[in-house]
Amino acid sequence: LREVQIVLPLIVGCGFANLRSNGSLEPAAKRPQILCLGDSITQGFVAGWPSKCYVARLADALDVDALNQGIGGHIFQSESLNGLEHLPFQPVCITVAYGTNDWHDCASLEVICRNVSAYLTHLHELFSKTPIYIISPLWRADCDNLPPHGAPLTEIKNILLQESRKYDHMTLVDGSTLIDHDTGLFEDGFLHPNRQGFAQMTERLLSVIRSADKGSPSPG
């Protein structure tokens, strides 16, 4: 038998038709699943290949399947979690990676704090027993260009730490340490990682997950 994995596009829709084989086709054995929530960085924008974004790399390293729910331009918005109670699987862990768009686009830190609090409360209500890794914003090459509210990017990490520590099953991951502060690791030179950046991010994120007190994802 040969195992064939088809990695679907990250940005556009697609469909399958007339799938054929000159032998038998058997579905692969089911694996545990993880849920990855976030913005365009989670979505894998400009990763080069969909298999090279950090979500796909993380799934391969943990030997799980991943549901990638990254949406370009998205922020902490609790309404976006509506319907996840109907997931056909129970994720063994969840990653959450918003904040860079919140910092850049939201009117004030007070608004961001309210949004983060509402989001994490809703997420806790849905997955109160699931290990959840909250990834603060990655380094941005333009982080010295402060938005109108005037707060540095590091304030988002502080807000996430304050809100996530309310829940024992949530772990804050310092996103500023996941990729070196090197524009060569970002496809657009300032925000979205390239393949090398995503590889580094995955390796360091794995290290955090595997060393977390809550343990790494595993079946059951």
Residue frames as a rotation matrix with the C-alpha (Angstrom) as fourth column:
LEU 1
0.568 0.823 0.000 0.00
0.823 -0.568 0.000 0.00
0.000 0.000 -1.000 0.00
ARG 2
-0.611 -0.667 0.426 1.03
0.649 -0.731 -0.212 3.59
0.453 0.147 0.880 -0.68
GLU 3
0.110 0.623 -0.775 -0.15
0.857 -0.454 -0.243 6.41
-0.503 -0.637 -0.584 1.55
VAL 4
-0.460 -0.149 0.876 -1.10
0.697 -0.672 0.252 9.55
0.550 0.726 0.412 -0.35
GLN 5
-0.110 0.382 -0.918 -1.71
0.772 -0.549 -0.321 12.83
-0.626 -0.743 -0.235 1.43
ILE 6
-0.137 0.165 0.977 -3.37
0.789 -0.578 0.208 15.70
0.599 0.799 -0.052 -0.43
VAL 7
-0.499 -0.089 -0.862 -2.84
0.689 -0.644 -0.332 19.11
-0.525 -0.760 0.383 1.14
LEU 8
0.343 0.777 0.528 -5.61
0.939 -0.299 -0.171 21.48
0.025 0.555 -0.832 0.13
PRO 9
-0.319 -0.437 0.841 -5.02
0.493 -0.834 -0.247 25.13
0.809 0.336 0.482 -0.85
LEU 10
-0.558 0.011 -0.830 -5.12
0.804 -0.241 -0.544 27.69
-0.206 -0.970 0.126 1.95
ILE 11
-0.809 0.123 -0.575 -6.51
-0.103 -0.992 -0.067 30.67
-0.579 0.005 0.816 0.08
VAL 12
-0.466 0.635 -0.616 -8.89
-0.869 -0.196 0.455 29.35
0.169 0.747 0.643 -2.60
GLY 13
0.224 0.651 0.725 -11.62
-0.638 0.661 -0.396 26.73
-0.737 -0.374 0.564 -2.65
CYS 14
-0.633 -0.381 -0.674 -11.35
-0.761 0.468 0.450 23.50
0.144 0.797 -0.586 -4.59
GLY 15
0.438 0.781 0.446 -13.25
-0.780 0.577 -0.243 20.28
-0.447 -0.241 0.862 -5.26
PHE 16
-0.710 -0.628 0.317 -12.55
-0.421 0.740 0.524 16.70
-0.564 0.238 -0.790 -6.21
ALA 17
0.486 0.839 -0.245 -14.13
-0.765 0.273 -0.583 14.69
-0.422 0.471 0.775 -9.00
ASN 18
0.856 -0.036 -0.516 -13.54
-0.338 0.716 -0.611 11.27
0.391 0.697 0.600 -10.54
LEU 19
0.032 -0.833 0.552 -11.06
-0.977 0.090 0.193 9.99
-0.211 -0.546 -0.811 -7.99
ARG 20
0.880 0.266 -0.394 -9.82
-0.400 0.862 -0.311 6.67
0.257 0.431 0.865 -9.39
SER 21
0.001 -0.887 0.461 -7.21
-0.844 0.247 0.476 4.02
-0.537 -0.390 -0.749 -8.72
ASN 22
0.015 -0.053 -0.998 -5.93
-0.765 0.642 -0.046 0.97
0.643 0.765 -0.031 -10.57
GLY 23
-0.725 -0.165 -0.669 -6.27
0.261 0.832 -0.489 -0.91
0.637 -0.529 -0.561 -7.28
SER 24
0.255 0.822 -0.508 -8.21
0.860 0.047 0.507 -0.45
0.441 -0.567 -0.696 -4.05
LEU 25
-0.323 -0.252 0.912 -8.62
-0.150 -0.938 -0.313 2.78
0.935 -0.238 0.265 -2.11
GLU 26
0.197 0.344 -0.918 -8.66
0.840 0.423 0.339 2.64
0.505 -0.838 -0.206 1.66
PRO 27
0.719 0.077 0.690 -9.02
-0.167 -0.945 0.280 5.57
0.674 -0.316 -0.667 4.04
ALA 28
-0.425 -0.905 -0.017 -6.08
-0.081 0.057 -0.995 6.21
0.902 -0.421 -0.098 6.34
ALA 29
-0.150 0.317 -0.936 -6.54
0.905 0.425 -0.001 5.35
0.398 -0.848 -0.351 9.99
LYS 30
0.700 0.475 0.533 -8.12
0.222 -0.855 0.469 8.14
0.679 -0.210 -0.704 12.00
ARG 31
-0.432 -0.864 -0.259 -5.73
0.674 -0.118 -0.729 10.24
0.599 -0.490 0.633 14.03
PRO 32
0.017 0.364 -0.931 -6.29
0.844 -0.505 -0.182 12.65
-0.536 -0.782 -0.316 16.93
GLN 33
0.145 0.127 0.981 -7.17
0.789 -0.614 -0.037 16.14
0.597 0.779 -0.189 15.79
ILE 34
-0.497 -0.304 -0.813 -6.15
0.713 -0.677 -0.183 19.64
-0.494 -0.671 0.553 16.81
LEU 35
0.599 0.706 0.378 -7.92
0.799 -0.562 -0.215 22.94
0.061 0.430 -0.901 16.19
CYS 36
-0.511 -0.832 -0.217 -5.91
0.810 -0.550 0.204 26.00
-0.289 -0.072 0.955 15.11
LEU 37
0.633 0.773 0.048 -7.54
0.769 -0.620 -0.158 29.43
-0.092 0.137 -0.986 15.31
GLY 38
-0.189 -0.756 -0.627 -5.96
0.540 -0.613 0.577 32.64
-0.820 -0.230 0.524 14.11
ASP 39
0.492 0.275 -0.826 -5.41
-0.362 -0.799 -0.481 35.20
-0.792 0.536 -0.294 11.38
SER 40
0.840 -0.122 -0.529 -3.53
-0.518 0.113 -0.848 35.08
0.163 0.986 0.031 8.06
ILE 41
-0.230 -0.966 0.117 -0.36
-0.958 0.204 -0.200 33.79
0.169 -0.158 -0.973 9.74
THR 42
-0.334 0.226 0.915 -2.29
-0.387 0.852 -0.352 30.72
-0.860 -0.471 -0.197 10.93
GLN 43
0.742 0.662 -0.107 -4.01
-0.318 0.208 -0.925 30.48
-0.590 0.720 0.365 7.57
GLY 44
0.175 -0.786 0.593 -0.57
0.583 0.568 0.581 30.16
-0.794 0.244 0.558 6.03
PHE 45
0.967 0.232 -0.100 -0.59
0.081 -0.660 -0.747 33.21
-0.240 0.715 -0.657 3.82
VAL 46
0.638 -0.716 -0.282 2.52
-0.664 -0.327 -0.672 33.28
0.389 0.617 -0.685 1.58
ALA 47
0.492 -0.457 0.741 3.87
-0.442 0.603 0.665 30.05
-0.750 -0.654 0.095 3.10
GLY 48
-0.514 -0.657 -0.552 4.80
-0.809 0.157 0.567 28.96
-0.286 0.738 -0.612 -0.43
TRP 49
-0.577 0.413 -0.705 3.03
-0.108 0.817 0.566 25.61
0.810 0.403 -0.427 -0.15
PRO 50
0.379 0.801 0.464 0.06
-0.633 -0.141 0.761 24.78
0.675 -0.582 0.454 2.09
SER 51
0.742 -0.145 -0.655 2.11
0.404 0.876 0.264 21.96
0.535 -0.461 0.708 3.62
LYS 52
-0.267 -0.963 -0.019 4.74
0.675 -0.173 -0.717 24.46
0.687 -0.205 0.697 4.82
CYS 53
0.119 0.339 0.933 2.62
-0.449 -0.820 0.355 26.66
0.885 -0.462 0.055 7.11
TYR 54
-0.700 -0.518 0.491 3.08
-0.649 0.175 -0.741 26.15
0.298 -0.837 -0.459 10.83
VAL 55
0.166 0.832 0.530 -0.29
-0.909 0.338 -0.245 24.42
-0.383 -0.441 0.812 11.27
ALA 56
0.824 0.114 -0.555 0.55
-0.417 0.786 -0.457 21.66
0.384 0.608 0.695 8.76
ARG 57
-0.158 -0.964 -0.213 4.06
-0.337 0.255 -0.906 21.31
0.928 -0.071 -0.366 10.15
LEU 58
-0.494 0.035 0.869 2.73
-0.869 -0.032 -0.493 21.12
0.011 -0.999 0.046 13.70
ALA 59
0.590 0.790 0.165 0.23
-0.775 0.612 -0.158 18.41
-0.226 -0.034 0.974 12.75
ASP 60
0.583 -0.442 -0.682 2.93
-0.260 0.694 -0.672 16.33
0.770 0.569 0.290 11.08
ALA 61
-0.455 -0.864 0.215 5.28
-0.462 0.023 -0.887 16.64
0.761 -0.503 -0.410 14.06
LEU 62
-0.499 0.349 0.793 2.55
-0.822 0.099 -0.560 15.67
-0.274 -0.932 0.237 16.55
ASP 63
-0.982 0.142 -0.121 1.14
0.066 0.871 0.487 12.93
0.174 0.471 -0.865 14.29
VAL 64
-0.327 0.924 -0.197 -2.33
0.408 -0.051 -0.912 14.44
-0.853 -0.378 -0.361 14.35
ASP 65
-0.254 0.351 0.901 -4.74
0.891 -0.277 0.359 15.99
0.376 0.894 -0.243 11.85
ALA 66
-0.752 -0.067 -0.656 -5.35
0.398 -0.839 -0.370 19.73
-0.526 -0.539 0.658 12.07
LEU 67
0.324 0.824 0.465 -8.42
0.944 -0.311 -0.105 21.81
0.058 0.473 -0.879 11.34
ASN 68
-0.748 -0.655 -0.102 -6.98
0.650 -0.755 0.085 25.16
-0.133 -0.003 0.991 10.22
GLN 69
0.382 0.923 0.050 -9.41
0.924 -0.382 -0.016 27.98
0.005 0.052 -0.999 10.96
GLY 70
-0.487 -0.623 -0.612 -7.05
0.535 -0.767 0.355 30.85
-0.690 -0.155 0.707 10.21
ILE 71
0.520 0.690 0.505 -8.77
0.851 -0.362 -0.381 33.82
-0.080 0.627 -0.775 8.55
GLY 72
-0.442 -0.772 0.457 -6.79
0.823 -0.552 -0.136 36.66
0.357 0.316 0.879 7.00
GLY 73
-0.547 0.132 0.827 -7.22
-0.071 -0.991 0.112 39.98
0.834 0.002 0.552 8.81
HIS 74
0.390 0.840 -0.377 -9.12
0.313 0.264 0.912 38.47
0.866 -0.474 -0.160 11.73
ILE 75
-0.471 -0.427 0.772 -9.04
-0.570 -0.520 -0.636 39.69
0.673 -0.739 0.002 15.34
PHE 76
-0.961 0.215 -0.174 -10.26
0.269 0.581 -0.768 38.41
-0.064 -0.785 -0.616 18.71
GLN 77
-0.489 0.872 -0.034 -13.99
-0.810 -0.440 0.388 38.14
0.323 0.217 0.921 18.07
SER 78
-0.710 0.146 0.689 -15.97
-0.419 0.699 -0.579 35.82
-0.566 -0.700 -0.435 20.34
GLU 79
0.348 0.925 -0.155 -18.79
-0.664 0.127 -0.736 35.45
-0.661 0.359 0.659 17.79
SER 80
0.042 -0.402 -0.915 -16.40
-0.937 0.302 -0.175 33.62
0.347 0.864 -0.364 15.48
LEU 81
-0.899 -0.378 0.223 -16.49
-0.437 0.809 -0.393 30.68
-0.032 -0.451 -0.892 17.91
ASN 82
-0.025 0.973 0.231 -20.23
-0.779 0.126 -0.615 30.20
-0.627 -0.195 0.754 17.43
GLY 83
0.708 0.404 -0.579 -20.93
-0.684 0.596 -0.420 26.71
0.176 0.694 0.698 16.11
LEU 84
-0.286 -0.902 -0.325 -17.71
-0.713 0.427 -0.556 25.09
0.640 0.072 -0.765 17.30
GLU 85
-0.333 0.245 0.910 -19.78
-0.781 0.468 -0.412 23.18
-0.528 -0.849 0.036 19.85
HIS 86
0.736 0.667 0.115 -20.92
-0.452 0.611 -0.650 21.11
-0.504 0.426 0.751 16.87
LEU 87
-0.129 -0.854 -0.504 -17.45
-0.990 0.137 0.020 20.00
0.052 0.502 -0.864 15.80
PRO 88
0.742 0.453 -0.495 -17.53
-0.485 0.872 0.071 16.32
0.464 0.187 0.866 14.83
PHE 89
0.208 -0.725 -0.657 -14.42
0.560 0.639 -0.528 15.70
0.802 -0.258 0.538 16.95
GLN 90
0.982 -0.023 -0.188 -12.97
0.155 -0.475 0.866 16.68
-0.109 -0.880 -0.463 20.30
PRO 91
0.540 -0.834 0.110 -9.62
-0.244 -0.280 -0.929 18.42
0.805 0.475 -0.355 19.72
VAL 92
0.508 -0.458 -0.730 -6.72
0.806 0.552 0.215 17.14
0.304 -0.697 0.649 21.80
CYS 93
-0.292 -0.470 -0.833 -5.34
0.696 -0.702 0.153 20.68
-0.656 -0.535 0.532 21.86
ILE 94
0.724 0.543 0.425 -6.13
0.689 -0.594 -0.414 24.11
0.027 0.593 -0.805 20.49
THR 95
-0.535 -0.818 -0.213 -3.85
0.799 -0.571 0.186 26.91
-0.273 -0.071 0.959 19.35
VAL 96
0.701 0.713 -0.018 -5.02
0.690 -0.684 -0.238 30.52
-0.182 0.154 -0.971 19.24
ALA 97
-0.396 -0.915 -0.078 -2.94
0.806 -0.387 0.448 33.13
-0.440 0.115 0.890 17.39
TYR 98
0.536 0.501 0.680 -4.54
0.694 -0.720 -0.017 36.56
0.481 0.481 -0.733 17.10
GLY 99
0.483 -0.224 -0.847 -3.38
0.682 -0.511 0.524 39.94
-0.550 -0.830 -0.094 18.27
THR 100
-0.613 -0.789 0.032 -1.25
0.632 -0.466 0.619 41.50
-0.474 0.400 0.785 15.56
ASN 101
-0.482 0.529 0.699 -4.30
0.549 -0.439 0.711 42.85
0.683 0.727 -0.079 13.70
ASP 102
0.562 0.661 -0.498 -5.92
0.796 -0.270 0.542 43.87
0.224 -0.701 -0.677 16.99
TRP 103
0.001 -0.677 -0.736 -2.83
0.711 -0.518 0.477 45.92
-0.704 -0.524 0.480 17.85
HIS 104
-0.849 -0.458 0.264 -2.68
0.491 -0.497 0.716 47.54
-0.196 0.737 0.646 14.42
ASP 105
-0.649 0.641 0.410 -6.39
0.310 -0.270 0.912 48.17
0.695 0.718 -0.023 13.80
CYS 106
0.162 0.801 -0.576 -8.32
0.917 0.094 0.389 48.45
0.366 -0.591 -0.719 17.07
ALA 107
0.499 0.160 0.852 -9.08
0.142 -0.985 0.102 51.88
0.855 0.070 -0.514 18.49
SER 108
0.219 -0.369 0.903 -7.76
-0.875 -0.484 0.014 51.34
0.432 -0.793 -0.429 22.01
LEU 109
-0.805 -0.535 -0.258 -6.25
-0.322 0.758 -0.567 48.85
0.499 -0.373 -0.782 24.45
GLU 110
-0.577 0.668 0.470 -9.56
-0.574 0.077 -0.815 48.88
-0.581 -0.740 0.339 26.33
VAL 111
0.426 0.724 -0.543 -11.36
-0.897 0.260 -0.356 47.55
-0.116 0.639 0.760 23.25
ILE 112
-0.123 -0.565 -0.816 -8.69
-0.583 0.707 -0.402 44.91
0.803 0.426 -0.416 22.72
CYS 113
-0.918 -0.249 0.310 -8.89
-0.390 0.417 -0.821 43.83
0.075 -0.874 -0.480 26.36
ARG 114
-0.114 0.957 0.265 -12.68
-0.750 0.092 -0.655 43.48
-0.651 -0.273 0.708 26.19
ASN 115
0.465 0.280 -0.840 -12.44
-0.843 0.431 -0.323 41.47
0.271 0.858 0.436 22.98
VAL 116
-0.481 -0.732 -0.482 -9.75
-0.471 0.680 -0.562 39.15
0.739 -0.044 -0.672 24.37
SER 117
-0.811 0.202 0.549 -11.69
-0.502 0.241 -0.830 38.59
-0.300 -0.949 -0.094 27.61
ALA 118
0.225 0.973 -0.040 -14.93
-0.822 0.168 -0.545 37.77
-0.524 0.156 0.837 25.78
TYR 119
0.295 -0.177 -0.939 -13.14
-0.772 0.535 -0.343 35.47
0.563 0.826 0.021 23.35
LEU 120
-0.698 -0.667 -0.260 -11.25
-0.382 0.655 -0.652 33.46
0.605 -0.356 -0.712 25.96
THR 121
-0.559 0.599 0.574 -14.35
-0.634 0.137 -0.761 33.20
-0.534 -0.789 0.303 28.15
HIS 122
0.495 0.769 -0.406 -16.32
-0.841 0.307 -0.445 31.78
-0.217 0.561 0.799 25.23
LEU 123
0.037 -0.571 -0.820 -13.48
-0.629 0.624 -0.463 29.43
0.777 0.533 -0.336 24.29
HIS 124
-0.873 -0.343 0.347 -13.28
-0.474 0.428 -0.769 28.19
0.115 -0.836 -0.536 27.87
GLU 125
-0.102 0.924 0.368 -17.01
-0.768 0.162 -0.620 27.51
-0.632 -0.346 0.693 27.92
LEU 126
0.631 0.348 -0.693 -16.66
-0.757 0.469 -0.454 25.38
0.167 0.812 0.559 24.78
PHE 127
0.456 -0.602 -0.655 -13.44
0.088 0.763 -0.640 23.53
0.886 0.234 0.401 25.64
SER 128
0.693 -0.085 0.716 -12.96
-0.658 -0.480 0.580 23.69
0.294 -0.873 -0.388 29.40
LYS 129
0.743 -0.402 0.535 -10.83
-0.105 0.720 0.686 20.52
-0.661 -0.566 0.493 29.58
THR 130
0.788 -0.407 0.462 -8.74
0.602 0.348 -0.719 20.97
0.132 0.845 0.519 26.43
PRO 131
-0.040 -0.864 -0.502 -5.14
0.671 -0.396 0.627 22.27
-0.741 -0.312 0.595 26.56
ILE 132
0.831 0.341 0.440 -5.14
0.553 -0.597 -0.581 25.64
0.064 0.726 -0.685 24.81
TYR 133
-0.192 -0.959 -0.207 -2.00
0.876 -0.263 0.405 27.48
-0.442 -0.103 0.891 23.71
ILE 134
0.869 0.472 -0.148 -2.44
0.396 -0.843 -0.364 31.24
-0.296 0.258 -0.920 23.30
ILE 135
-0.070 -0.925 0.373 0.27
0.993 -0.027 0.118 32.58
-0.099 0.379 0.920 20.98
SER 136
0.407 0.146 -0.901 0.99
0.257 -0.966 -0.040 36.28
-0.876 -0.215 -0.431 21.42
PRO 137
0.972 0.088 -0.220 1.90
-0.174 -0.364 -0.915 38.31
-0.161 0.927 -0.339 18.30
LEU 138
0.400 -0.865 0.302 5.05
0.913 0.403 -0.054 37.47
-0.075 0.297 0.952 16.40
TRP 139
-0.276 -0.599 -0.751 7.68
0.347 -0.791 0.504 40.17
-0.897 -0.121 0.426 15.98
ARG 140
0.728 0.436 0.529 6.84
0.667 -0.273 -0.693 42.69
-0.158 0.858 -0.489 13.25
ALA 141
-0.297 -0.911 0.287 9.45
0.949 -0.315 -0.019 44.77
0.107 0.267 0.958 11.47
ASP 142
-0.342 0.239 0.909 7.17
0.179 -0.933 0.313 47.80
0.923 0.270 0.276 11.78
CYS 143
0.235 0.536 -0.811 6.46
0.864 0.267 0.427 47.40
0.446 -0.801 -0.400 15.49
ASP 144
-0.599 -0.490 -0.633 8.16
0.724 -0.669 -0.167 50.74
-0.341 -0.558 0.756 16.23
ASN 145
-0.861 0.412 0.297 5.52
-0.118 -0.732 0.671 52.51
0.494 0.543 0.679 14.13
LEU 146
-0.860 0.499 -0.105 2.91
0.276 0.281 -0.919 52.79
-0.429 -0.820 -0.380 16.85
PRO 147
-0.368 0.827 0.425 -0.79
0.768 0.013 0.640 52.80
0.524 0.562 -0.640 15.91
PRO 148
-0.102 0.355 0.929 -3.06
-0.083 -0.934 0.348 55.68
0.991 -0.041 0.124 17.00
HIS 149
0.869 0.476 -0.133 -3.66
0.086 0.118 0.989 54.24
0.487 -0.871 0.062 20.48
GLY 150
0.441 -0.777 0.449 0.10
-0.712 -0.607 -0.352 54.58
0.546 -0.165 -0.821 21.09
ALA 151
0.609 -0.185 0.772 0.72
-0.582 0.557 0.593 51.28
-0.539 -0.810 0.231 22.86
PRO 152
-0.407 -0.815 -0.411 3.65
-0.906 0.306 0.291 49.03
-0.111 0.491 -0.864 21.90
LEU 153
0.047 0.396 -0.917 3.05
-0.593 0.750 0.294 45.55
0.804 0.530 0.270 20.49
THR 154
-0.784 -0.442 -0.437 4.25
0.054 0.652 -0.757 44.02
0.619 -0.617 -0.487 23.77
GLU 155
-0.678 0.597 0.430 1.09
-0.708 -0.371 -0.601 45.29
-0.199 -0.711 0.674 25.47
ILE 156
0.242 0.768 -0.593 -0.90
-0.831 0.479 0.283 42.65
0.501 0.424 0.754 23.59
LYS 157
-0.277 -0.410 -0.869 1.18
0.101 0.887 -0.451 39.93
0.956 -0.212 -0.204 25.24
ASN 158
-0.980 -0.100 0.173 0.50
-0.148 -0.221 -0.964 41.51
0.135 -0.970 0.202 28.63
ILE 159
-0.207 0.976 0.068 -3.24
-0.977 -0.203 -0.061 41.53
-0.046 -0.079 0.996 27.98
LEU 160
0.278 0.288 -0.916 -3.15
-0.505 0.856 0.115 37.90
0.817 0.430 0.383 26.83
LEU 161
-0.664 -0.573 -0.480 -1.19
0.146 0.530 -0.835 36.88
0.733 -0.625 -0.268 29.91
GLN 162
-0.845 0.380 0.377 -3.61
-0.525 -0.451 -0.722 38.67
-0.104 -0.808 0.580 32.21
GLU 163
0.085 0.983 -0.160 -6.68
-0.996 0.083 -0.021 37.08
-0.007 0.161 0.987 30.61
SER 164
0.201 -0.014 -0.980 -5.35
-0.430 0.897 -0.101 33.57
0.880 0.441 0.174 29.91
ARG 165
-0.808 -0.581 -0.100 -4.04
-0.161 0.381 -0.911 33.05
0.567 -0.720 -0.401 33.46
LYS 166
-0.263 0.811 0.523 -7.68
-0.959 -0.159 -0.236 32.96
-0.108 -0.564 0.819 34.61
TYR 167
0.783 0.589 -0.202 -7.92
-0.621 0.763 -0.179 29.45
0.049 0.266 0.963 33.14
ASP 168
0.285 -0.709 0.645 -5.74
-0.494 0.468 0.733 26.53
-0.822 -0.527 -0.217 34.24
HIS 169
0.360 -0.090 0.929 -5.88
0.551 0.824 -0.134 24.83
-0.753 0.560 0.346 30.83
MET 170
0.951 -0.052 0.306 -4.55
0.227 -0.554 -0.801 27.83
0.211 0.831 -0.515 28.91
THR 171
0.230 -0.948 -0.222 -0.83
0.729 0.017 0.684 28.45
-0.645 -0.319 0.695 28.35
LEU 172
0.885 0.001 -0.466 0.59
-0.232 -0.866 -0.444 31.68
-0.404 0.501 -0.766 26.97
VAL 173
0.303 -0.802 0.516 3.28
0.901 0.417 0.119 31.28
-0.310 0.429 0.849 24.31
ASP 174
0.237 -0.308 -0.921 5.51
-0.028 -0.950 0.311 34.33
-0.971 -0.047 -0.234 23.78
GLY 175
0.818 0.202 0.538 5.20
0.490 0.245 -0.837 34.79
-0.301 0.948 0.102 20.03
SER 176
0.840 -0.519 -0.158 8.05
-0.542 -0.798 -0.262 37.29
0.010 0.306 -0.952 19.94
THR 177
-0.038 -0.889 0.457 10.47
-0.750 0.327 0.575 34.42
-0.660 -0.321 -0.679 20.66
LEU 178
0.504 0.339 0.794 9.15
0.085 0.896 -0.436 31.99
-0.859 0.288 0.423 18.03
ILE 179
0.668 -0.330 0.668 10.91
0.723 0.075 -0.686 33.57
0.176 0.941 0.288 15.03
ASP 180
-0.300 -0.859 -0.415 14.18
0.860 -0.432 0.273 35.50
-0.413 -0.275 0.868 15.03
HIS 181
0.561 0.476 -0.678 13.78
0.233 -0.876 -0.422 39.23
-0.794 0.079 -0.602 14.47
ASP 182
-0.633 -0.774 0.019 15.16
0.066 -0.030 0.997 38.93
-0.771 0.633 0.070 10.96
THR 183
0.095 0.729 -0.678 13.29
-0.710 -0.427 -0.559 40.32
-0.698 0.534 0.477 7.94
GLY 184
-0.562 -0.388 -0.731 14.77
-0.808 0.450 0.382 37.50
0.180 0.804 -0.566 5.85
LEU 185
-0.964 0.249 0.088 12.45
0.203 0.912 -0.355 35.08
-0.169 -0.325 -0.931 7.64
PHE 186
-0.089 0.961 -0.263 9.36
0.177 -0.244 -0.953 36.97
-0.980 -0.131 -0.149 6.48
GLU 187
-0.134 0.059 0.989 8.06
0.941 0.320 0.109 36.70
-0.310 0.945 -0.099 2.93
ASP 188
0.634 0.435 0.639 6.85
0.625 -0.775 -0.093 40.30
0.455 0.458 -0.763 2.84
GLY 189
-0.245 -0.901 0.357 9.80
0.400 -0.430 -0.810 41.51
0.883 -0.056 0.465 4.89
PHE 190
-0.681 -0.063 0.730 7.84
-0.484 -0.708 -0.513 42.53
0.549 -0.703 0.452 7.97
LEU 191
-0.158 0.768 0.620 4.80
-0.979 -0.039 -0.201 40.42
-0.130 -0.639 0.758 8.99
HIS 192
0.810 0.586 0.015 4.11
-0.571 0.794 -0.208 37.09
-0.134 0.160 0.978 7.25
PRO 193
0.043 -0.857 0.514 6.69
-0.455 0.441 0.774 34.31
-0.889 -0.268 -0.371 7.73
ASN 194
0.141 -0.095 -0.985 8.19
-0.939 0.303 -0.164 32.50
0.314 0.948 -0.047 4.74
ARG 195
0.664 0.140 -0.735 8.96
-0.108 0.990 0.092 28.77
0.740 0.018 0.672 4.69
GLN 196
-0.338 -0.877 -0.341 12.09
0.351 0.219 -0.911 29.22
0.873 -0.428 0.234 6.77
GLY 197
-0.659 0.158 0.735 10.25
-0.622 -0.665 -0.414 31.40
0.423 -0.730 0.537 9.26
PHE 198
0.445 0.894 0.046 7.42
-0.809 0.380 0.449 28.90
0.384 -0.237 0.892 9.60
ALA 199
0.352 -0.401 -0.846 9.93
0.209 0.914 -0.347 26.07
0.912 -0.055 0.405 10.10
GLN 200
-0.741 -0.664 0.103 11.58
0.099 -0.259 -0.961 27.98
0.664 -0.701 0.258 12.96
MET 201
-0.342 0.710 0.616 8.21
-0.881 -0.469 0.052 28.91
0.326 -0.525 0.786 14.44
THR 202
0.598 0.619 -0.509 7.05
-0.457 0.785 0.418 25.30
0.659 -0.018 0.752 14.40
GLU 203
-0.052 -0.716 -0.696 10.19
0.374 0.632 -0.679 23.97
0.926 -0.295 0.235 16.04
ARG 204
-0.891 -0.331 0.309 10.02
-0.108 -0.508 -0.855 26.48
0.440 -0.795 0.417 18.89
LEU 205
-0.082 0.940 0.332 6.27
-0.937 -0.186 0.297 26.12
0.341 -0.287 0.895 19.34
LEU 206
0.475 0.189 -0.859 6.68
-0.106 0.982 0.158 22.35
0.874 0.016 0.487 19.56
SER 207
-0.551 -0.768 -0.328 9.27
0.308 0.178 -0.934 22.80
0.776 -0.616 0.139 22.26
VAL 208
-0.728 0.350 0.590 6.82
-0.651 -0.621 -0.436 24.86
0.214 -0.701 0.680 24.31
ILE 209
0.314 0.929 -0.197 3.96
-0.821 0.370 0.436 22.42
0.477 0.025 0.878 23.83
ARG 210
0.335 -0.219 -0.916 6.05
0.109 0.975 -0.193 19.39
0.936 -0.035 0.350 24.70
SER 211
-0.681 -0.676 -0.282 7.48
0.383 -0.001 -0.924 20.97
0.624 -0.737 0.259 27.83
ALA 212
-0.291 0.657 0.696 4.20
-0.651 -0.668 0.359 22.45
0.701 -0.349 0.622 29.10
ASP 213
-0.802 -0.008 0.597 3.00
-0.550 0.398 -0.734 21.13
-0.232 -0.917 -0.324 32.42
LYS 214
0.173 0.980 0.103 -0.28
-0.784 0.200 -0.588 20.13
-0.597 0.021 0.802 30.81
GLY 215
-0.192 -0.333 0.923 1.56
0.196 0.909 0.369 17.66
-0.962 0.251 -0.109 28.57
SER 216
-0.825 -0.152 -0.544 1.65
-0.486 -0.300 0.821 17.33
-0.288 0.942 0.174 24.82
PRO 217
0.154 0.946 -0.285 -1.39
-0.978 0.105 -0.182 16.31
-0.143 0.306 0.941 22.74
SER 218
-0.934 -0.358 -0.012 -2.07
-0.356 0.924 0.141 12.61
-0.040 0.136 -0.990 22.70
PRO 219
-0.409 0.835 -0.369 -5.04
-0.087 0.367 0.926 10.34
0.908 0.411 -0.078 21.95
GLY 220
0.238 0.624 -0.745 -7.63
0.728 0.393 0.562 10.48
0.643 -0.676 -0.361 24.72
